[in-house]
């Protein structure tokens, strides 16, 4: 299974205000499968931007996953991810 990082950095911070992002996150979590799911999310700027680490068979699977969500938030990019465990490397 491949790992990807999905970047959410909206131009309008109001997208993350109120219920929009929590609704999107809940909807995604309810649709996770054994092959397509988010492992971690990092956010900054008072929660106005986020990076999400996903497991998925391929990038197209993620594109289709997000396209059918009822609640939409901006996705600025989906990128293949490699991880270095610096603590383990010492």
Biopython code that builds the backbone (N, CA, C, O; Angstrom):
import numpy as np
from Bio.PDB.StructureBuilder import StructureBuilder

atoms = [
    (1, "UNK", "N", (0.850, -1.177, 0.000)),
    (1, "UNK", "CA", (0.000, 0.000, 0.000)),
    (1, "UNK", "C", (0.895, 1.239, 0.000)),
    (1, "UNK", "O", (1.937, 1.259, 0.654)),
    (2, "UNK", "N", (0.493, 2.241, -0.716)),
    (2, "UNK", "CA", (1.282, 3.466, -0.822)),
    (2, "UNK", "C", (0.811, 4.511, 0.185)),
    (2, "UNK", "O", (-0.344, 4.512, 0.610)),
    (3, "UNK", "N", (1.727, 5.393, 0.553)),
    (3, "UNK", "CA", (1.401, 6.502, 1.447)),
    (3, "UNK", "C", (1.404, 7.791, 0.633)),
    (3, "UNK", "O", (2.220, 7.979, -0.269)),
    (4, "UNK", "N", (0.467, 8.670, 0.976)),
    (4, "UNK", "CA", (0.347, 9.965, 0.316)),
    (4, "UNK", "C", (0.134, 11.039, 1.366)),
    (4, "UNK", "O", (-0.387, 10.771, 2.449)),
    (5, "UNK", "N", (0.542, 12.265, 1.036)),
    (5, "UNK", "CA", (0.197, 13.413, 1.853)),
    (5, "UNK", "C", (-0.790, 14.243, 1.037)),
    (5, "UNK", "O", (-0.572, 14.517, -0.143)),
    (6, "UNK", "N", (-1.877, 14.634, 1.691)),
    (6, "UNK", "CA", (-2.894, 15.483, 1.065)),
    (6, "UNK", "C", (-2.818, 16.838, 1.750)),
    (6, "UNK", "O", (-2.889, 16.928, 2.975)),
    (7, "UNK", "N", (-2.672, 17.898, 0.947)),
    (7, "UNK", "CA", (-2.488, 19.252, 1.458)),
    (7, "UNK", "C", (-3.803, 20.017, 1.345)),
    (7, "UNK", "O", (-4.396, 20.106, 0.270)),
    (8, "UNK", "N", (-4.249, 20.568, 2.481)),
    (8, "UNK", "CA", (-5.454, 21.406, 2.525)),
    (8, "UNK", "C", (-5.029, 22.785, 3.017)),
    (8, "UNK", "O", (-4.795, 22.960, 4.213)),
    (9, "UNK", "N", (-4.923, 23.754, 2.136)),
    (9, "UNK", "CA", (-4.585, 25.117, 2.543)),
    (9, "UNK", "C", (-5.520, 26.094, 1.834)),
    (9, "UNK", "O", (-5.163, 26.640, 0.789)),
    (10, "UNK", "N", (-6.694, 26.317, 2.381)),
    (10, "UNK", "CA", (-7.672, 27.176, 1.709)),
    (10, "UNK", "C", (-7.248, 28.634, 1.687)),
    (10, "UNK", "O", (-6.589, 29.128, 2.602)),
    (11, "UNK", "N", (-7.641, 29.299, 0.626)),
    (11, "UNK", "CA", (-7.407, 30.738, 0.529)),
    (11, "UNK", "C", (-8.277, 31.448, 1.560)),
    (11, "UNK", "O", (-7.855, 32.438, 2.158)),
    (12, "UNK", "N", (-9.482, 30.947, 1.766)),
    (12, "UNK", "CA", (-10.430, 31.550, 2.691)),
    (12, "UNK", "C", (-10.490, 30.706, 3.968)),
    (12, "UNK", "O", (-11.026, 29.598, 3.958)),
    (13, "UNK", "N", (-9.944, 31.227, 5.052)),
    (13, "UNK", "CA", (-9.899, 30.479, 6.320)),
    (13, "UNK", "C", (-11.297, 30.150, 6.841)),
    (13, "UNK", "O", (-11.437, 29.254, 7.674)),
    (14, "UNK", "N", (-12.332, 30.846, 6.377)),
    (14, "UNK", "CA", (-13.692, 30.566, 6.837)),
    (14, "UNK", "C", (-14.137, 29.150, 6.481)),
    (14, "UNK", "O", (-15.069, 28.610, 7.078)),
    (15, "UNK", "N", (-13.450, 28.555, 5.492)),
    (15, "UNK", "CA", (-13.790, 27.182, 5.115)),
    (15, "UNK", "C", (-13.617, 26.254, 6.307)),
    (15, "UNK", "O", (-14.346, 25.271, 6.439)),
    (16, "UNK", "N", (-12.653, 26.558, 7.178)),
    (16, "UNK", "CA", (-12.403, 25.714, 8.338)),
    (16, "UNK", "C", (-13.149, 26.174, 9.582)),
    (16, "UNK", "O", (-13.068, 25.535, 10.631)),
    (17, "UNK", "N", (-13.862, 27.261, 9.469)),
    (17, "UNK", "CA", (-14.640, 27.758, 10.607)),
    (17, "UNK", "C", (-15.940, 26.957, 10.714)),
    (17, "UNK", "O", (-16.377, 26.330, 9.750)),
    (18, "UNK", "N", (-16.531, 26.989, 11.870)),
    (18, "UNK", "CA", (-17.813, 26.323, 12.043)),
    (18, "UNK", "C", (-17.713, 24.825, 11.844)),
    (18, "UNK", "O", (-16.790, 24.178, 12.341)),
    (19, "UNK", "N", (-18.677, 24.279, 11.107)),
    (19, "UNK", "CA", (-18.796, 22.830, 10.970)),
    (19, "UNK", "C", (-18.209, 22.256, 9.691)),
    (19, "UNK", "O", (-18.211, 21.038, 9.518)),
    (20, "UNK", "N", (-17.703, 23.096, 8.783)),
    (20, "UNK", "CA", (-17.290, 22.589, 7.476)),
    (20, "UNK", "C", (-16.222, 21.511, 7.572)),
    (20, "UNK", "O", (-16.430, 20.400, 7.082)),
    (21, "UNK", "N", (-15.073, 21.811, 8.197)),
    (21, "UNK", "CA", (-14.006, 20.811, 8.241)),
    (21, "UNK", "C", (-14.371, 19.622, 9.127)),
    (21, "UNK", "O", (-14.103, 18.485, 8.738)),
    (22, "UNK", "N", (-14.974, 19.835, 10.309)),
    (22, "UNK", "CA", (-15.386, 18.661, 11.099)),
    (22, "UNK", "C", (-16.356, 17.753, 10.337)),
    (22, "UNK", "O", (-16.274, 16.530, 10.443)),
    (23, "UNK", "N", (-17.274, 18.351, 9.570)),
    (23, "UNK", "CA", (-18.201, 17.529, 8.782)),
    (23, "UNK", "C", (-17.461, 16.741, 7.711)),
    (23, "UNK", "O", (-17.742, 15.563, 7.487)),
    (24, "UNK", "N", (-16.506, 17.404, 7.047)),
    (24, "UNK", "CA", (-15.701, 16.742, 6.025)),
    (24, "UNK", "C", (-14.912, 15.586, 6.641)),
    (24, "UNK", "O", (-14.894, 14.483, 6.095)),
    (25, "UNK", "N", (-14.266, 15.838, 7.766)),
    (25, "UNK", "CA", (-13.453, 14.811, 8.427)),
    (25, "UNK", "C", (-14.317, 13.622, 8.857)),
    (25, "UNK", "O", (-13.927, 12.469, 8.675)),
    (26, "UNK", "N", (-15.478, 13.905, 9.421)),
    (26, "UNK", "CA", (-16.385, 12.836, 9.862)),
    (26, "UNK", "C", (-16.849, 12.012, 8.666)),
    (26, "UNK", "O", (-16.876, 10.783, 8.718)),
    (27, "UNK", "N", (-17.209, 12.698, 7.599)),
    (27, "UNK", "CA", (-17.679, 12.012, 6.407)),
    (27, "UNK", "C", (-16.580, 11.116, 5.816)),
    (27, "UNK", "O", (-16.849, 9.994, 5.385)),
    (28, "UNK", "N", (-15.350, 11.620, 5.801)),
    (28, "UNK", "CA", (-14.233, 10.814, 5.311)),
    (28, "UNK", "C", (-14.018, 9.595, 6.204)),
    (28, "UNK", "O", (-13.891, 8.474, 5.712)),
    (29, "UNK", "N", (-13.979, 9.816, 7.514)),
    (29, "UNK", "CA", (-13.727, 8.716, 8.456)),
    (29, "UNK", "C", (-14.775, 7.616, 8.318)),
    (29, "UNK", "O", (-14.454, 6.433, 8.427)),
    (30, "UNK", "N", (-16.011, 7.998, 8.081)),
    (30, "UNK", "CA", (-17.080, 7.008, 7.930)),
    (30, "UNK", "C", (-16.942, 6.217, 6.633)),
    (30, "UNK", "O", (-17.518, 5.137, 6.503)),
    (31, "UNK", "N", (-16.180, 6.751, 5.667)),
    (31, "UNK", "CA", (-16.017, 6.091, 4.371)),
    (31, "UNK", "C", (-14.683, 5.344, 4.243)),
    (31, "UNK", "O", (-14.409, 4.748, 3.201)),
    (32, "UNK", "N", (-13.855, 5.371, 5.293)),
    (32, "UNK", "CA", (-12.578, 4.658, 5.230)),
    (32, "UNK", "C", (-12.818, 3.186, 4.884)),
    (32, "UNK", "O", (-13.817, 2.585, 5.279)),
    (33, "UNK", "N", (-11.866, 2.632, 4.133)),
    (33, "UNK", "CA", (-11.891, 1.199, 3.845)),
    (33, "UNK", "C", (-10.585, 0.605, 4.359)),
    (33, "UNK", "O", (-9.732, 1.325, 4.878)),
    (34, "UNK", "N", (-10.431, -0.693, 4.215)),
    (34, "UNK", "CA", (-9.175, -1.331, 4.636)),
    (34, "UNK", "C", (-8.008, -0.849, 3.792)),
    (34, "UNK", "O", (-6.860, -0.910, 4.232)),
    (35, "UNK", "N", (-8.289, -0.365, 2.569)),
    (35, "UNK", "CA", (-7.229, 0.062, 1.663)),
    (35, "UNK", "C", (-7.058, 1.573, 1.566)),
    (35, "UNK", "O", (-6.002, 2.042, 1.140)),
    (36, "UNK", "N", (-8.065, 2.339, 1.949)),
    (36, "UNK", "CA", (-8.017, 3.795, 1.796)),
    (36, "UNK", "C", (-8.450, 4.451, 3.100)),
    (36, "UNK", "O", (-9.619, 4.393, 3.483)),
    (37, "UNK", "N", (-7.479, 5.082, 3.783)),
    (37, "UNK", "CA", (-7.793, 5.711, 5.066)),
    (37, "UNK", "C", (-6.718, 6.727, 5.425)),
    (37, "UNK", "O", (-5.582, 6.648, 4.957)),
    (38, "UNK", "N", (-7.097, 7.677, 6.259)),
    (38, "UNK", "CA", (-6.166, 8.690, 6.765)),
    (38, "UNK", "C", (-5.549, 8.173, 8.057)),
    (38, "UNK", "O", (-6.251, 7.702, 8.952)),
    (39, "UNK", "N", (-4.222, 8.269, 8.139)),
    (39, "UNK", "CA", (-3.526, 7.826, 9.345)),
    (39, "UNK", "C", (-3.304, 8.957, 10.335)),
    (39, "UNK", "O", (-3.485, 8.774, 11.539)),
    (40, "UNK", "N", (-2.909, 10.135, 9.833)),
    (40, "UNK", "CA", (-2.584, 11.274, 10.695)),
    (40, "UNK", "C", (-2.976, 12.571, 10.014)),
    (40, "UNK", "O", (-3.012, 12.661, 8.786)),
    (41, "UNK", "N", (-3.271, 13.576, 10.831)),
    (41, "UNK", "CA", (-3.500, 14.930, 10.320)),
    (41, "UNK", "C", (-2.710, 15.893, 11.178)),
    (41, "UNK", "O", (-2.742, 15.817, 12.406)),
    (42, "UNK", "N", (-1.997, 16.802, 10.525)),
    (42, "UNK", "CA", (-1.303, 17.892, 11.198)),
    (42, "UNK", "C", (-1.966, 19.179, 10.733)),
    (42, "UNK", "O", (-2.223, 19.353, 9.542)),
    (43, "UNK", "N", (-2.243, 20.082, 11.667)),
    (43, "UNK", "CA", (-2.844, 21.358, 11.275)),
    (43, "UNK", "C", (-2.074, 22.501, 11.917)),
    (43, "UNK", "O", (-1.380, 22.323, 12.918)),
    (44, "UNK", "N", (-2.209, 23.664, 11.326)),
    (44, "UNK", "CA", (-1.530, 24.866, 11.827)),
    (44, "UNK", "C", (-2.358, 26.078, 11.450)),
    (44, "UNK", "O", (-3.381, 25.959, 10.777)),
    (45, "UNK", "N", (-1.904, 27.257, 11.893)),
    (45, "UNK", "CA", (-2.626, 28.490, 11.587)),
    (45, "UNK", "C", (-3.992, 28.536, 12.233)),
    (45, "UNK", "O", (-4.960, 29.005, 11.634)),
    (46, "UNK", "N", (-4.065, 28.047, 13.460)),
    (46, "UNK", "CA", (-5.363, 28.032, 14.139)),
    (46, "UNK", "C", (-6.331, 27.048, 13.508)),
    (46, "UNK", "O", (-7.548, 27.209, 13.601)),
    (47, "UNK", "N", (-5.779, 26.027, 12.863)),
    (47, "UNK", "CA", (-6.624, 25.022, 12.220)),
    (47, "UNK", "C", (-7.059, 25.409, 10.821)),
    (47, "UNK", "O", (-7.968, 24.791, 10.267)),
    (48, "UNK", "N", (-6.421, 26.433, 10.228)),
    (48, "UNK", "CA", (-6.835, 26.878, 8.897)),
    (48, "UNK", "C", (-6.176, 26.103, 7.767)),
    (48, "UNK", "O", (-6.583, 26.235, 6.613)),
    (49, "UNK", "N", (-5.174, 25.303, 8.074)),
    (49, "UNK", "CA", (-4.490, 24.500, 7.057)),
    (49, "UNK", "C", (-4.173, 23.140, 7.654)),
    (49, "UNK", "O", (-4.031, 22.994, 8.868)),
    (50, "UNK", "N", (-4.065, 22.139, 6.772)),
    (50, "UNK", "CA", (-3.807, 20.792, 7.275)),
    (50, "UNK", "C", (-3.044, 19.960, 6.253)),
    (50, "UNK", "O", (-3.168, 20.150, 5.043)),
    (51, "UNK", "N", (-2.252, 19.035, 6.779)),
    (51, "UNK", "CA", (-1.611, 17.986, 5.999)),
    (51, "UNK", "C", (-2.154, 16.664, 6.535)),
    (51, "UNK", "O", (-2.176, 16.438, 7.745)),
    (52, "UNK", "N", (-2.582, 15.811, 5.644)),
    (52, "UNK", "CA", (-3.123, 14.525, 6.070)),
    (52, "UNK", "C", (-2.339, 13.396, 5.414)),
    (52, "UNK", "O", (-2.129, 13.398, 4.201)),
    (53, "UNK", "N", (-1.913, 12.441, 6.216)),
    (53, "UNK", "CA", (-1.178, 11.280, 5.716)),
    (53, "UNK", "C", (-2.170, 10.156, 5.448)),
    (53, "UNK", "O", (-2.890, 9.724, 6.348)),
    (54, "UNK", "N", (-2.201, 9.690, 4.215)),
    (54, "UNK", "CA", (-3.145, 8.667, 3.782)),
    (54, "UNK", "C", (-2.448, 7.406, 3.316)),
    (54, "UNK", "O", (-1.324, 7.448, 2.816)),
    (55, "UNK", "N", (-3.124, 6.294, 3.485)),
    (55, "UNK", "CA", (-2.778, 5.026, 2.847)),
    (55, "UNK", "C", (-3.817, 4.826, 1.754)),
    (55, "UNK", "O", (-5.014, 4.990, 1.992)),
    (56, "UNK", "N", (-3.362, 4.472, 0.556)),
    (56, "UNK", "CA", (-4.285, 4.226, -0.557)),
    (56, "UNK", "C", (-3.563, 3.416, -1.623)),
    (56, "UNK", "O", (-2.335, 3.439, -1.700)),
    (57, "UNK", "N", (-4.328, 2.696, -2.449)),
    (57, "UNK", "CA", (-3.697, 1.920, -3.507)),
    (57, "UNK", "C", (-2.956, 2.803, -4.521)),
    (57, "UNK", "O", (-1.896, 2.426, -5.021)),
    (58, "UNK", "N", (-3.525, 3.989, -4.821)),
    (58, "UNK", "CA", (-2.916, 4.895, -5.779)),
    (58, "UNK", "C", (-3.555, 6.282, -5.652)),
    (58, "UNK", "O", (-4.559, 6.452, -4.960)),
    (59, "UNK", "N", (-2.968, 7.253, -6.319)),
    (59, "UNK", "CA", (-3.460, 8.638, -6.244)),
    (59, "UNK", "C", (-4.875, 8.762, -6.790)),
    (59, "UNK", "O", (-5.685, 9.504, -6.236)),
    (60, "UNK", "N", (-5.187, 8.049, -7.867)),
    (60, "UNK", "CA", (-6.519, 8.142, -8.463)),
    (60, "UNK", "C", (-7.601, 7.705, -7.479)),
    (60, "UNK", "O", (-8.694, 8.272, -7.468)),
    (61, "UNK", "N", (-7.307, 6.713, -6.662)),
    (61, "UNK", "CA", (-8.262, 6.269, -5.644)),
    (61, "UNK", "C", (-8.580, 7.413, -4.689)),
    (61, "UNK", "O", (-9.739, 7.599, -4.317)),
    (62, "UNK", "N", (-7.568, 8.181, -4.286)),
    (62, "UNK", "CA", (-7.801, 9.322, -3.397)),
    (62, "UNK", "C", (-8.604, 10.415, -4.101)),
    (62, "UNK", "O", (-9.519, 10.987, -3.509)),
    (63, "UNK", "N", (-8.275, 10.706, -5.340)),
    (63, "UNK", "CA", (-9.023, 11.719, -6.097)),
    (63, "UNK", "C", (-10.502, 11.347, -6.140)),
    (63, "UNK", "O", (-11.365, 12.193, -5.901)),
    (64, "UNK", "N", (-10.793, 10.102, -6.441)),
    (64, "UNK", "CA", (-12.186, 9.646, -6.497)),
    (64, "UNK", "C", (-12.834, 9.650, -5.116)),
    (64, "UNK", "O", (-14.012, 9.984, -4.987)),
    (65, "UNK", "N", (-12.078, 9.283, -4.084)),
    (65, "UNK", "CA", (-12.589, 9.287, -2.711)),
    (65, "UNK", "C", (-13.064, 10.681, -2.326)),
    (65, "UNK", "O", (-14.169, 10.845, -1.809)),
    (66, "UNK", "N", (-12.222, 11.689, -2.580)),
    (66, "UNK", "CA", (-12.584, 13.060, -2.202)),
    (66, "UNK", "C", (-13.694, 13.629, -3.081)),
    (66, "UNK", "O", (-14.512, 14.416, -2.604)),
    (67, "UNK", "N", (-13.737, 13.247, -4.347)),
    (67, "UNK", "CA", (-14.726, 13.807, -5.276)),
    (67, "UNK", "C", (-16.158, 13.474, -4.881)),
    (67, "UNK", "O", (-17.069, 14.253, -5.164)),
    (68, "UNK", "N", (-16.374, 12.335, -4.235)),
    (68, "UNK", "CA", (-17.746, 11.940, -3.911)),
    (68, "UNK", "C", (-18.195, 12.372, -2.512)),
    (68, "UNK", "O", (-19.308, 12.051, -2.095)),
    (69, "UNK", "N", (-17.343, 13.092, -1.788)),
    (69, "UNK", "CA", (-17.745, 13.576, -0.468)),
    (69, "UNK", "C", (-18.792, 14.672, -0.621)),
    (69, "UNK", "O", (-18.658, 15.547, -1.476)),
    (70, "UNK", "N", (-19.823, 14.624, 0.199)),
    (70, "UNK", "CA", (-20.874, 15.642, 0.176)),
    (70, "UNK", "C", (-20.309, 16.998, 0.587)),
    (70, "UNK", "O", (-20.609, 18.014, -0.040)),
    (71, "UNK", "N", (-19.491, 17.013, 1.641)),
    (71, "UNK", "CA", (-18.838, 18.232, 2.112)),
    (71, "UNK", "C", (-17.489, 18.342, 1.414)),
    (71, "UNK", "O", (-16.693, 17.403, 1.455)),
    (72, "UNK", "N", (-17.229, 19.460, 0.784)),
    (72, "UNK", "CA", (-15.983, 19.644, 0.046)),
    (72, "UNK", "C", (-15.100, 20.683, 0.731)),
    (72, "UNK", "O", (-15.590, 21.717, 1.185)),
    (73, "UNK", "N", (-13.813, 20.410, 0.804)),
    (73, "UNK", "CA", (-12.815, 21.384, 1.248)),
    (73, "UNK", "C", (-11.702, 21.394, 0.204)),
    (73, "UNK", "O", (-11.492, 20.391, -0.480)),
    (74, "UNK", "N", (-10.989, 22.508, 0.071)),
    (74, "UNK", "CA", (-9.941, 22.582, -0.947)),
    (74, "UNK", "C", (-8.840, 21.546, -0.723)),
    (74, "UNK", "O", (-8.411, 21.289, 0.402)),
    (75, "UNK", "N", (-8.410, 20.973, -1.818)),
    (75, "UNK", "CA", (-7.259, 20.074, -1.803)),
    (75, "UNK", "C", (-6.248, 20.679, -2.760)),
    (75, "UNK", "O", (-6.484, 20.767, -3.965)),
    (76, "UNK", "N", (-5.116, 21.095, -2.203)),
    (76, "UNK", "CA", (-4.097, 21.763, -3.004)),
    (76, "UNK", "C", (-3.123, 20.799, -3.645)),
    (76, "UNK", "O", (-2.378, 21.181, -4.549)),
    (77, "UNK", "N", (-3.115, 19.577, -3.201)),
    (77, "UNK", "CA", (-2.221, 18.608, -3.801)),
    (77, "UNK", "C", (-2.273, 17.271, -3.103)),
    (77, "UNK", "O", (-2.597, 17.169, -1.920)),
    (78, "UNK", "N", (-1.943, 16.244, -3.870)),
    (78, "UNK", "CA", (-1.795, 14.886, -3.358)),
    (78, "UNK", "C", (-0.425, 14.428, -3.827)),
    (78, "UNK", "O", (-0.146, 14.398, -5.025)),
    (79, "UNK", "N", (0.428, 14.070, -2.873)),
    (79, "UNK", "CA", (1.817, 13.759, -3.202)),
    (79, "UNK", "C", (2.238, 12.421, -2.603)),
    (79, "UNK", "O", (1.879, 12.115, -1.466)),
    (80, "UNK", "N", (3.002, 11.615, -3.362)),
    (80, "UNK", "CA", (3.561, 10.391, -2.782)),
    (80, "UNK", "C", (4.424, 10.757, -1.577)),
    (80, "UNK", "O", (5.093, 11.790, -1.579)),
    (81, "UNK", "N", (4.408, 9.923, -0.568)),
    (81, "UNK", "CA", (5.083, 10.226, 0.686)),
    (81, "UNK", "C", (6.055, 9.113, 1.053)),
    (81, "UNK", "O", (5.734, 7.927, 0.972)),
    (82, "UNK", "N", (7.238, 9.525, 1.454)),
    (82, "UNK", "CA", (8.167, 8.583, 2.082)),
    (82, "UNK", "C", (8.455, 9.125, 3.470)),
    (82, "UNK", "O", (8.462, 10.337, 3.687)),
    (83, "UNK", "N", (8.689, 8.236, 4.391)),
    (83, "UNK", "CA", (8.864, 8.621, 5.792)),
    (83, "UNK", "C", (10.218, 8.152, 6.285)),
    (83, "UNK", "O", (10.599, 7.000, 6.076)),
    (84, "UNK", "N", (10.939, 9.042, 6.936)),
    (84, "UNK", "CA", (12.202, 8.698, 7.591)),
    (84, "UNK", "C", (11.977, 8.778, 9.086)),
    (84, "UNK", "O", (11.587, 9.826, 9.600)),
    (85, "UNK", "N", (12.213, 7.699, 9.780)),
    (85, "UNK", "CA", (12.112, 7.682, 11.225)),
    (85, "UNK", "C", (13.474, 8.051, 11.783)),
    (85, "UNK", "O", (14.334, 7.189, 11.965)),
    (86, "UNK", "N", (13.669, 9.333, 12.053)),
    (86, "UNK", "CA", (14.987, 9.834, 12.494)),
    (86, "UNK", "C", (15.381, 9.262, 13.856)),
    (86, "UNK", "O", (16.563, 9.034, 14.113)),
    (87, "UNK", "N", (14.411, 9.032, 14.715)),
    (87, "UNK", "CA", (14.732, 8.461, 16.030)),
    (87, "UNK", "C", (15.302, 7.055, 15.875)),
    (87, "UNK", "O", (16.253, 6.683, 16.562)),
    (88, "UNK", "N", (14.714, 6.278, 14.967)),
    (88, "UNK", "CA", (15.181, 4.917, 14.747)),
    (88, "UNK", "C", (16.515, 4.885, 13.994)),
    (88, "UNK", "O", (17.254, 3.904, 14.077)),
    (89, "UNK", "N", (16.816, 5.956, 13.263)),
    (89, "UNK", "CA", (18.031, 6.012, 12.467)),
    (89, "UNK", "C", (19.279, 6.302, 13.298)),
    (89, "UNK", "O", (20.398, 6.139, 12.811)),
    (90, "UNK", "N", (19.098, 6.725, 14.531)),
    (90, "UNK", "CA", (20.238, 7.087, 15.382)),
    (90, "UNK", "C", (20.888, 5.890, 16.006)),
    (90, "UNK", "O", (21.860, 6.033, 16.748)),
]
sb = StructureBuilder()
sb.init_structure("model")
sb.init_model(0)
sb.init_chain("A")
sb.init_seg("    ")
for serial, (resi, resn, name, xyz) in enumerate(atoms, 1):
    if name == "N":
        sb.init_residue(resn, " ", resi, " ")
    sb.init_atom(name, np.array(xyz, "f"), 0.0, 1.0, " ", f" {name:<3s}", serial, name[0])
structure = sb.get_structure()
